[in-house]
Amino acid sequence: MTTTVTESNEVSTPPEIARDFDIHPGTRMEWAKTDEGTILVKPLPSRGKLARELTGAGKRCLKPGADPIGDLIRERELDDKLDQAGDKR
């Protein structure tokens, strides 16, 4: 497959490549040059896709029965009580 660079330095992605790699308008591309003189182009996942892939990634680090959200809420409630007690002095 061959494409041509336009005067504004743009390159069109061949339809088959775009389809196979899910490249569409707005897809960010990472460009790299190699020591051998070739160019590598890699489509980057969207921020939404990255967020979905990372959802729950830290769960395997938790001890069984751990409740980090509950711990955080309790800690903030305690901080609020201490702040209020400090205001009364």
N, C-alpha and C positions, 0 to 999 in steps of 0.2 A: 504494500500500500504506500502510496506517495501522496504527500500534501505539499502545498506551497505557502510560504510565509508571505503575508500581505505587507503593504507599505507601512502599516501601523504595527508591524512586528507580531501579528496574530497568526495562529496556526489552527486549522480546523481538525477536529478529531474524526477519523473515518467512522462512519455509522456502525460498522461491525465492532470496532474497538469500544466505542461509546456504549453500545448495548452490552457487550460482554463484561465491561468493568463498571457498569452503572454510572457512567459519566453523563451529566446533564448540566444545563445552565446553572451556574453558581457553584459547581464542584471546584474545590481548590486542588491545584496540582503542585506537587513537589518536584523540582528539577534538580538534577545533580550531574556533574561531569565526572568521568572516570579518568584514571591515569592513561588508559588506552585510547583516549580521544573520542569516546562515545558519550551520549547523553542518556540519562535514565529519567523517565517521567513516571511519577507514581500518583494516582488519585488519592487524596486524603479523605477519610471519612468525615461526615458532617459532625458538628458539635453535638447535635441531638443524638446521633448514632453512638458517638463516644460516651455520652452520658448514660445511655441505655446499657451499653456494654459494661460500664463501671458500677452500675447500680448493684448494691449488695456485695461488692468485691471484698469488703473488709469483714464480712460476717464470719468467715472461717477463722479469724484471729480472736474472736470473742470466746470467753469461757462459757460452758453450758449454763443456761439460766441468766446470763448477763442481760441487763436492761440499760444500755448506755443513754437512751433518750430519757428514761425515767430518772436516771442518776443526774443528768443535766438539769432536768426540771426541778428536782429536789434541791440541787446545789443553788440554782437561781432563786428559789423560794427562800432558802436560808440566807442568801446574800441580801435579798429584799428585807427580811426581818432584821438583820444586823444593821442595815442602812437606816431603817425606821427607828430602831433603838438608839442609834447614834444621833438622829435628828432630835430626839426627845431630851437629850442631855443639855 
